[in-house]
């Protein structure tokens, strides 16, 4: 099928065969398909939809547009998790070493923060020396040595997604379940994994604002992941308030290390174990044994797990409860926006983030507070403090 026939078929709501979808994706990467044609395809797919088979075909073609990692000589199972993004979402930092300690191999390719959600790579880079740009050989060594790694996407992993995602941003075609499914899965399947667990978040701090939307995305990813030959499960989890207490970069590493040492917080520990779904996970996490595995991973990627984290030396400002009562709202989006204004996040991919700024959320939904008791401690540097304080105040309802 020629590209004009592919476009006409989708424009009229027809079904595309896998070969046609693969030809389109290959053409996008080679440049044979023009940007205008690619944008038209995305718009037609957005409006007309893609069925399950078409979405599987798009996912596999995007996965195969670049390197697909494989791990000869290493024993599996090879597993990973993907989160649709949240506030204080440091699950990857705890889950990767814990799952590795349970005997799995976790080749985790992660992203940077954009907008109000934090990025795992930005958090890991607050560890002195830690590198997230290892090449395929170094990744293999890290996986053999530590059983897990947390690395960035190399330029050769699912390049079709990089092109198409940028075009979707430009053409208002991001919020399409088949396109999101193919985008997420193409990158994850290129890791050479056998099993994937999805943490699909819903709520004010999530990409999906309602449970129904989260369920539709979870269903689609599970169906397509399974169709592509990977055992795929999903959990739908609440992101109306931050996960744990820490929101930022270094501050989330601090909290993750505490969790790996068996010191909670409970919501984070429980979610990590629910995602791994192995009865041995919780006792192992509580014993602190996964901390040693974390240190191995950090060292394997060039970092020093004992060194002070980057960005120390921030000032602190405590935001106190205006009245006594029970916290009925601690809104994730407001807290995220506050830490973003302090410099913890970025709007454009090339912007730097401040490793040290962030928030420690003392009081969460259901907690009883007295007037004047700390709600949140903000770590701040040279910007955004007044607006951040106002946002933290607006995040809370106390009754
Ligand atoms: N994250 C991705 O990687 N792709 C999407 O399309 C949406 C979120």
Boltz pocket constraint, residues with backbone or C-beta under 6 A from the ligand:
constraints:
  - pocket:
      binder: B
      contacts: [[A, 165], [A, 174], [A, 179], [A, 180], [A, 181], [A, 183], [A, 184]]
      max_distance: 6.0
